[in-house]
Amino acid sequence: MSNHIAIFASGSGVNTETICNYFIDSSEIDVVLILSNNPDAFVLNRAKKFHVDTFIFKKSVFKNYLAIKDLFKKHKIDFI
């Protein structure tokens, strides 16, 4: 069983793409979720290339930890 990771990103997503490429053939790590507070971030387009789910949030969502906790639980996130 592989570990699921989530990535927070808000810009072009070059680092996120590097991480996704690194783990693309891994049987141990799957990038399963990319979160951004910027709905116009190019990282969201890059996520589509890797068939990774995305979630756009407002900073105020962090005041409600349960919303993020439920999202991580749904995607079975092991690491951020």
C-alpha positions in Angstrom: 0.0 0.0 0.0 1.4 3.4 -1.0 1.5 6.5 1.2 -0.6 9.4 0.0 0.7 12.9 0.1 -0.9 16.3 -0.2 0.9 19.4 -1.4 0.1 23.0 -0.6 1.0 25.4 -3.5 -0.1 28.8 -4.7 2.0 29.7 -7.7 3.2 28.3 -10.9 3.7 24.8 -9.5 7.2 24.1 -10.8 8.2 22.4 -7.5 4.9 20.5 -7.4 5.5 19.2 -10.9 9.0 18.1 -9.9 7.6 16.2 -6.9 4.9 14.6 -9.1 7.4 13.6 -11.7 9.7 12.1 -9.1 7.0 9.9 -7.6 5.2 9.1 -10.9 6.4 5.5 -11.0 6.7 4.9 -7.3 4.9 2.1 -5.6 5.4 3.7 -2.3 4.3 7.3 -2.7 1.2 8.8 -4.5 0.6 12.5 -4.8 -3.2 12.5 -4.4 -4.1 16.1 -3.5 -2.9 19.6 -4.3 -4.4 22.5 -2.2 -4.2 26.2 -3.1 -5.5 29.4 -1.8 -5.1 30.9 -5.3 -7.8 29.9 -7.8 -5.7 31.3 -10.6 -2.5 29.4 -9.7 -1.0 27.6 -12.6 -0.3 24.7 -10.3 -3.9 23.7 -10.7 -3.4 23.2 -14.4 -0.3 21.1 -13.7 -2.3 18.9 -11.3 -4.6 17.9 -14.2 -1.6 16.6 -16.1 -1.0 14.1 -13.3 -4.7 13.4 -12.6 -4.3 14.7 -9.1 -7.3 16.1 -7.3 -7.2 19.8 -6.3 -8.9 21.8 -3.6 -9.1 25.6 -3.6 -9.6 27.1 -0.2 -9.9 30.5 1.5 -7.4 31.2 4.3 -10.3 31.4 6.7 -10.8 27.6 6.3 -7.8 27.1 8.5 -9.8 28.5 11.4 -12.0 25.3 11.0 -9.5 22.5 11.3 -12.3 19.9 10.8 -12.8 21.0 7.2 -9.2 20.2 6.3 -9.2 17.1 8.5 -12.2 15.7 6.7 -10.6 16.4 3.3 -7.4 14.7 4.4 -9.3 11.8 5.7 -11.3 11.4 2.5 -8.0 11.3 0.5 -6.3 9.1 3.1 -3.4 11.6 3.4 -0.3 10.3 5.2 2.0 13.2 4.6 1.8 16.9 3.7 
